Amino acid sequence: MSEQEKKLTLEELFEAQKKEFKAALSGDLQKNAIDFAEYMKNSSADNYLGECICFTVTNEVGDLHIFVHGPQSTICNSNYNNFPIDESIKELVWANVNPCRCAPPGCKERNFSFTILGKKFDNLCNCPIAFNNPDAETFGKIKEFVEASKICIDTVKQAEK
């Protein structure tokens, strides 16, 4: 994060993100992304108890990616298996694990293994979960996952005390 970004208020960051979404995305994806940005602003998912649960990235061809943070994340490093989510959300998360795509030897030392919601995955990117161009239903499930992740972080941090 640049010095300029560090000085921006949450509202200014949100407005910049909305502007980015309006420029890069269109149709339902744009609307859903702006709604999700509003949710993120109000849920503290970008900085919950010092952890980034997820963040968004757009690209020049109009794609939106929502990444769930990796190696430093309580979500990916804990043995907390009591996420208050149903099987459909677990299946969605597992279907969106993000394998490392670097050409060898690219990030050979950085390929990560995680147990995510009770299932082990190898050779993952440092952002091990990526939702690409989600539809409205998937956005809803991502929100449920974020809320469950906050409970996980709370539980793990309490256990560490």
C-alpha positions, 0 to 999 in steps of 0.5 A, spaced: 500 500 500 502 506 498 503 512 502 497 516 499 493 509 500 494 509 507 492 516 508 485 515 505 479 514 509 475 508 509 469 512 505 475 515 500 477 508 499 470 505 498 469 511 493 475 509 489 473 502 489 466 504 486 470 508 481 474 502 479 468 497 478 464 502 474 470 503 469 472 496 469 466 492 469 459 492 466 452 489 467 450 485 473 457 484 475 458 491 476 452 492 480 454 486 484 461 488 485 459 495 488 454 492 492 459 487 495 464 493 496 458 496 500 458 490 504 466 490 505 466 497 507 460 495 513 463 488 515 470 490 516 472 484 512 478 488 509 481 488 516 478 484 521 482 484 527 488 485 523 486 480 518 484 481 511 479 476 509 478 478 502 480 483 497 477 484 490 481 485 483 479 487 477 483 487 470 483 490 463 478 485 460 473 486 465 474 481 470 473 481 477 476 476 482 475 476 489 481 473 493 481 470 500 488 471 503 493 466 504 499 464 509 498 469 514 490 468 514 487 465 520 482 461 515 488 458 512 492 456 518 487 454 523 484 447 525 478 450 526 473 446 523 466 448 526 465 454 521 457 455 521 456 454 514 452 449 510 455 444 505 453 448 499 458 454 501 464 449 503 463 446 496 463 453 493 469 454 497 473 448 495 471 449 487 474 455 487 481 454 490 486 457 487 492 453 484 499 456 483 500 457 476 507 460 476 511 456 471 517 452 474 521 454 478 517 460 478 514 460 485 516 453 487 518 455 494 512 458 495 507 453 493 502 452 499 498 447 502 492 448 506 487 445 509 481 449 508 474 447 511 477 440 513 479 438 506 487 439 504 489 442 498 496 442 495 500 447 490 496 453 492 497 460 490 499 465 496 491 467 495 488 460 496 481 461 494 479 466 488 472 467 486 472 469 479 466 473 476 461 471 481 454 472 480 449 474 485 448 468 488 455 467 489 456 474 492 451 472 497 455 465 499 461 469 499 458 474 504 456 468 508 463 465 508 466 472 510 461 472 516 463 465 518 471 467 517 470 472 522 467 467 527 473 463 526 478 469 527 474 470 533 475 463 536 482 462 534 484 469 537 481 467 543 484 461 544 491 464 543 490 468 549 
